[in-house]
Amino acid sequence: MLAANVSGIETEANLNLMKHLILVRHAKSDWGDPAMGDHERPLNERGRRNAPEMGARLARRGINPDAVYSSTAVRAMATAEIVAGAVGFPAGEIVADRRLYHAGVETWLQTIAGLEDKFSCVMCFGHNPGLTELGYHVFGSKIENVPTCGVLSLEFETTYWGEAVGMKPAVVDFDCPKRKPVD
């Protein structure tokens, strides 16, 4: 791959030929305080246990994101910080995006299409039903539910995120805490 040209303008030669998108549903959250608003709910004990495990699984697979985006909900940001930390991504560089809080398919597609093409691997943290609906949109009936802390990994054979939203992924992986690790 060529380095950026002197003018700093992105050229097709210095863009990766594959885009890797990792979609993660927030880990299990606490429903113990009925007065607490949905946006403020923290992770519960199981969520605090599952998030590092899923992060470790991604790290063992060599996942190294160029960017991480998360819903602004407390439970999503906490999951993002834990998982991103496990793969060596600095928590302070996570982009909090309010649009991802209960985003539907259209918002997810717009968000993905708007990612910077210089990023080869992007990790996004969000919620159901939007993530399951997005999975169904991309794969049809193969995805019935993305459980808490579930991970959908997609690879698209393109250099542009805007093209990825109209493509079927070349490589797909699904993992969740209840599945036994293969490695």
C-alpha positions in Angstrom: 0.0 0.0 0.0 1.3 3.5 -0.9 1.7 6.2 1.7 -0.5 9.3 1.6 0.6 11.6 -1.2 2.4 14.9 -0.5 -0.8 17.0 -0.7 -2.5 14.7 1.9 -5.3 13.9 -0.5 -6.6 10.4 -0.2 -6.0 8.3 -3.3 -7.4 4.9 -4.1 -3.8 3.5 -3.9 -3.6 4.2 -0.2 -7.1 2.9 0.8 -7.4 -0.7 2.0 -9.2 -3.0 -0.4 -11.3 -4.5 2.3 -13.6 -2.9 4.9 -14.1 -4.7 8.2 -17.1 -3.6 10.3 -17.7 -5.0 13.8 -21.1 -4.4 15.3 -21.5 -5.0 19.0 -24.7 -4.9 21.1 -24.1 -3.4 24.5 -23.5 -5.9 27.4 -26.3 -6.8 29.8 -27.6 -3.8 31.7 -29.0 -3.1 35.2 -32.8 -2.7 35.5 -32.7 -2.5 39.3 -33.7 1.2 39.7 -37.1 1.8 38.1 -36.5 5.6 38.5 -33.4 5.5 36.3 -33.9 6.6 32.7 -33.1 4.1 29.9 -30.1 6.2 28.7 -28.5 6.1 32.1 -28.7 2.4 32.9 -25.2 0.9 33.7 -24.0 -2.6 33.1 -25.0 -5.3 35.6 -22.6 -7.9 36.9 -23.1 -10.2 34.0 -22.5 -7.4 31.6 -19.3 -6.5 33.4 -18.2 -10.1 33.1 -19.3 -10.6 29.4 -17.7 -7.5 27.9 -14.1 -8.3 28.8 -14.6 -11.9 27.6 -15.9 -10.7 24.2 -13.1 -8.2 24.0 -10.6 -10.9 24.7 -12.1 -13.1 21.9 -11.8 -10.2 19.4 -8.2 -9.6 20.6 -7.4 -13.3 20.0 -8.7 -12.9 16.5 -6.3 -10.0 15.9 -9.0 -7.3 15.7 -7.4 -3.9 15.6 -9.9 -1.1 14.9 -8.9 2.2 13.3 -12.0 3.8 14.8 -14.6 3.0 17.5 -18.1 4.6 17.6 -20.7 4.1 20.4 -24.2 5.1 21.3 -24.2 7.7 24.0 -26.1 5.4 26.4 -24.1 4.6 29.6 -24.3 0.8 29.0 -23.1 1.1 25.4 -20.2 3.4 26.3 -19.2 1.2 29.2 -19.2 -1.9 26.8 -17.3 0.1 24.2 -14.6 1.1 26.7 -14.1 -2.4 28.0 -14.1 -4.1 24.6 -12.0 -1.4 22.9 -9.5 -1.6 25.8 -9.2 -5.4 25.3 -8.2 -4.9 21.6 -5.8 -2.0 22.5 -7.9 0.9 21.3 -7.7 4.0 23.6 -11.0 4.7 25.5 -10.5 8.4 25.0 -10.7 8.1 21.3 -14.1 6.4 21.2 -16.6 8.6 19.4 -19.9 9.0 21.2 -22.6 9.3 18.6 -26.1 10.0 19.8 -27.6 8.8 16.5 -26.6 5.2 17.5 -28.9 5.3 20.6 -31.7 3.0 19.4 -30.8 3.6 15.8 -32.9 1.9 13.2 -31.6 0.3 10.0 -31.7 3.5 8.0 -29.6 5.4 10.6 -27.1 2.5 10.8 -26.8 2.5 7.0 -26.3 6.2 6.9 -23.7 6.0 9.7 -21.8 3.2 7.9 -21.9 5.0 4.5 -20.5 8.1 6.2 -17.4 6.5 7.8 -14.1 7.8 6.6 -12.6 5.7 3.8 -9.2 5.8 5.4 -10.5 3.5 8.1 -10.2 -0.2 7.2 -11.6 -1.6 10.5 -14.4 0.1 12.4 -16.2 -1.1 15.6 -19.6 0.3 16.5 -21.6 -0.3 19.7 -25.4 0.0 19.8 -28.7 -1.5 20.7 -31.6 -3.8 19.8 -33.8 -3.9 17.9 -31.7 -1.9 15.5 -28.7 -4.2 15.4 -30.8 -7.3 14.9 -32.8 -5.5 12.2 -29.6 -4.4 10.5 -28.3 -8.0 10.6 -31.6 -9.2 9.1 -31.4 -6.5 6.4 -27.8 -7.6 5.5 -28.3 -11.4 5.8 -32.0 -12.1 5.6 -33.2 -14.8 7.9 -29.8 -15.9 9.1 -29.8 -13.4 12.0 -32.8 -13.8 14.3 -31.4 -12.0 17.3 -28.2 -10.2 18.4 -28.1 -10.9 22.2 -26.5 -8.6 24.7 -22.7 -8.4 24.0 -23.3 -10.1 20.7 -20.8 -9.4 17.9 -21.4 -9.3 14.2 -18.2 -9.1 12.1 -18.6 -8.2 8.5 -16.1 -7.8 5.7 -16.8 -6.0 2.4 -14.7 -6.2 -0.7 -14.5 -2.4 -1.4 -12.3 0.6 -0.6 -15.3 2.8 0.1 -17.7 2.6 3.1 -20.4 4.2 0.9 -20.3 1.2 -1.4 -20.4 -1.3 1.5 -24.0 -0.5 2.5 -25.2 -1.9 -0.8 -23.1 -5.0 -0.8 -23.4 -8.5 0.8 -20.5 -9.0 3.1 -17.7 -11.3 1.9 -16.9 -12.7 5.3 -19.3 -12.9 8.2 -18.8 -14.0 11.8 -21.2 -14.0 14.7 -20.3 -14.5 18.3 -21.9 -14.0 21.7 -21.1 -14.8 25.3 -23.2 -18.0 25.3 -21.2 -19.5 22.4 -18.2 -21.4 23.4 -14.9 -19.9 22.0 -13.5 -22.0 19.1 -9.9 -21.1 19.9 
